[in-house]
Amino acid sequence: QNYFVTRMSELPYRLVSIDSPIVPILIGDEDAADALARSLGEAGIHVDAVRFPAVALRKARLRIQLNAGHTKQDLDLLIDTLRRIKSAANR
């Protein structure tokens, strides 16, 4: 978990909580959260988008669930994919 949180600090995403193995990434817009979850899925990474009414309107997030089976390579793949998606969106 510490490795993931440290690596995520390199990216322009806000982590909602870092106190448990569930580390939500705040996206805000519901459609953007769905699209990001879909893009991650296309890269072979399963991440759920959590949106209204499960969270407040415009507080949509990605629900990252870390476990002992995740390797640094798994986490690097997620983080590098998030970076790539963000870079492509900013072009």
C-alpha positions as CSV (number, residue, x, y, z in Angstrom):
1,Q,0.0,0.0,0.0
2,N,2.8,2.4,0.8
3,Y,4.4,1.7,-2.5
4,F,1.2,2.5,-4.3
5,V,0.5,5.7,-2.4
6,T,4.1,6.9,-3.0
7,R,3.9,6.2,-6.7
8,M,0.5,7.8,-7.0
9,S,1.9,11.0,-5.6
10,E,3.7,11.4,-9.0
11,L,0.4,11.7,-10.7
12,P,-2.2,14.5,-10.7
13,Y,-4.9,12.4,-9.0
14,R,-6.2,12.9,-5.5
15,L,-6.4,9.8,-3.2
16,V,-9.5,10.0,-1.0
17,S,-8.2,7.8,1.7
18,I,-4.9,5.9,2.3
19,D,-5.8,4.2,5.6
20,S,-7.0,0.9,4.3
21,P,-6.3,-1.5,1.4
22,I,-9.2,0.3,-0.5
23,V,-7.7,3.4,-1.9
24,P,-10.2,5.5,-3.8
25,I,-9.0,7.9,-6.5
26,L,-11.2,11.0,-6.8
27,I,-12.2,11.7,-10.4
28,G,-15.2,13.9,-9.8
29,D,-17.3,13.6,-13.0
30,E,-19.3,10.4,-13.1
31,D,-18.9,10.0,-16.9
32,A,-15.1,10.5,-16.6
33,A,-14.8,7.9,-13.9
34,D,-16.8,5.4,-16.0
35,A,-14.6,6.2,-19.0
36,L,-11.4,5.8,-17.0
37,A,-12.5,2.5,-15.5
38,R,-13.4,1.3,-19.0
39,S,-10.0,2.3,-20.3
40,L,-8.2,0.5,-17.5
41,G,-10.4,-2.5,-18.2
42,E,-9.3,-2.4,-21.9
43,A,-5.7,-2.5,-20.5
44,G,-6.6,-5.7,-18.5
45,I,-6.9,-3.9,-15.2
46,H,-10.2,-4.3,-13.3
47,V,-11.2,-1.2,-11.4
48,D,-14.7,-0.2,-10.4
49,A,-16.1,3.3,-10.8
50,V,-18.1,4.4,-7.8
51,R,-20.6,7.1,-8.6
52,F,-23.8,8.8,-7.4
53,P,-25.8,7.7,-5.4
54,A,-23.1,5.6,-3.7
55,V,-21.1,8.8,-3.3
56,A,-22.1,12.4,-3.5
57,L,-22.8,13.9,-6.9
58,R,-19.6,15.0,-8.7
59,K,-17.5,13.0,-6.3
60,A,-17.1,9.9,-8.4
61,R,-14.0,7.8,-7.8
62,L,-12.2,4.7,-8.8
63,R,-12.1,2.0,-6.2
64,I,-8.6,0.6,-6.0
65,Q,-8.5,-2.6,-3.9
66,L,-5.0,-3.6,-2.9
67,N,-4.2,-7.0,-1.6
68,A,-1.1,-9.1,-0.7
69,G,-1.2,-10.8,-4.1
70,H,-0.5,-7.6,-6.0
71,T,3.1,-7.3,-7.0
72,K,5.1,-4.1,-7.6
73,Q,4.8,-4.9,-11.3
74,D,1.0,-5.0,-11.0
75,L,0.9,-1.6,-9.2
76,D,3.4,-0.2,-11.7
77,L,1.1,-1.3,-14.6
78,L,-1.9,0.4,-13.0
79,I,0.1,3.6,-12.3
80,D,1.8,3.7,-15.7
81,T,-1.6,3.1,-17.4
82,L,-3.2,5.9,-15.4
83,R,-0.3,8.2,-16.5
84,R,-0.6,7.2,-20.1
85,I,-4.4,7.8,-20.1
86,K,-4.0,11.2,-18.4
87,S,-1.2,12.2,-20.9
88,A,-3.4,11.1,-23.9
89,A,-6.3,13.1,-22.5
90,N,-4.2,16.3,-22.2
91,R,-3.1,16.3,-25.8
